[in-house]
């Protein structure tokens, strides 16, 4: 069995599932730099333990850096061990930077895995610093063409970039067919959804995620469109806006675990994520897996990779409320079920099983 070492930050549920599945076919050790503090983590319900198919190592806190990120110097002790492959996840954070510097100084080959990336204007100094980190890798594992372009911008060799389908979904979680209208109506009755058409937003209720842009787009929509914000508590300003505009079709739903959340996806007709910036945006995968067309922005990598405008969703500029309203109206006035079926077919290859297989193929080739 190949001995694979990953260096990353926090055991996100989708990563734990990936490491567990990969661990069935390789000896996988994962070094986590950020502390696992379930009692104080903002979404304690979000955390998962895993099935124990990989060795999880919590690196020791030694030095604290700005922003609460830990510099864990014991990462070097682990890098010294014998591995068939070393994978550094990203390049941000003091522990990861130390690992890259250590490997580079000793001319040890390693992979750099990046889930997504958006090119932004950098100062010359910041650009050179990022380039020095990214270009240090021997190979790069990328979530798609836009991420590959991002990596090349910072010095990656395009001939040494390998793609994988970035996802949080098991194959069984992608619907085998588009839910019927009768199935949707049954779910809506159970969830108390009375409107004719349902628009869904899932995530934190913040301006950065585009929640406020969507809220301001709602007055221009027909009253038979129910808008459901799932994932957090609205602020007083949000509630005042709803009252001031008489938006009886707006509903706020608290954070939902995975299974209850799936009911909202499957009951909906359209998913909207008007984010300011997302290096991927896994909620897009989740929505498409339930047969929903998706509207997101041109600063969401999942949207750039997965959405074909007019076919399975659409893209809008960040904070462009009139454009967002218009795209929503356009989709709801057309055959949005056909768009949902197209979204479902688009997302079928994006499974944890395929994600694991892409990594195993790469490690077996020894590149």
C-alpha positions, 0 to 999 in steps of 0.5 A: 500500500502507498504511504500518503501524507497530507498536511491541511488545516481543519477536518471539514466533513467532506475532507474526512469522508475523502480521507476515509475512502482513500484510506481503504486503498492506501496508508493515509496520515493527515496532519491537522494544524488547526485545533479541533474544538467541537464545543466552541466551533461555530458549527459544532453540529457540522463536525464529523468523526470519520470511520477511522480509515486514516491516521489523524494527527493533531499537530501541537500548538507552538506559536500563534500567528495573526488571525489565530492560525497556529504555527506547528513546528512539529510538522517537520518531524513528520515530513522527515518520515518515509512517504510515497507521496506528500500532499500539501493542501493549499499554501496559506497558513504558517504551518503549511508555509513552514512545510513548503519551506522545509520540503523546498530546502531539502529538495523533496518532491511534493504535491500541492492540492488546491480546491479553487482559486480566483486571480486578484490584483496583488502588490508586486511583493505579495505576488512574488511571495505567493509565486515562491510558495506555489511554484515550489511544488513538484506537481499540482492537483487542481479542481478544474480549468479556472483553478489551473489558470490560477496556479499557472498565474503563480508559477505552476507548470501546466504540464504537471497539473492534474485534475480531480472532481472536487465535491462533498457528495457520495455517488448515492447522494446524487439523485437518480432522477429529477424529483416529480412535481408530486414528490416536491409537493409532498415535501413542501407540505411537510416543510410548510412551503405554500408558494407556487415556486421555491427559491433556496439560499443555503449558507451564512446570512452575510453580505460576503455570501451575497445574502443581502443582494438576494434579499434586495432582489426579492421585491422585484420578483412575483409574490408566488416565489417563496424565498427560503434562507437556510443557515442562520439567524437574520439580523434586525436590519434583515427583518426590518427590510422584509417588513418594510417591503411586505415580503411575506414570501421570505422565510428564514430557516436555522442551520440544518444538518445534512439530512434535513437540509436535503429535504429543502434542496429537493423541495426547491426549484432554483438555488441562488448563491450571489457570493462575493468570492468563493474559491469553490462553493460546495453548496453549488454541488449539493444543489445540482445533485438535487436537480436544481438550476443554480444562479451564482456570481462570476466570482464563484469557482464552482459556478465558473466550472459547472454552470453553462449559462442558460442550460443549467443555471446562470452567472451574474456580477457581484452585487448586481441586484437588477441583474440578479432579479432579472436572471431569477425572473428569466429562469422562472418564466422558462423551463426551469425543470429542464435546467434542473435536469441538465444540472443533475447530469452535470454534477454526476461525475462529482463524487467522493468515489471519483475524487478518490480514484483520481488521487489513487491514479496519480499516486500509482503513476508515481508522478 
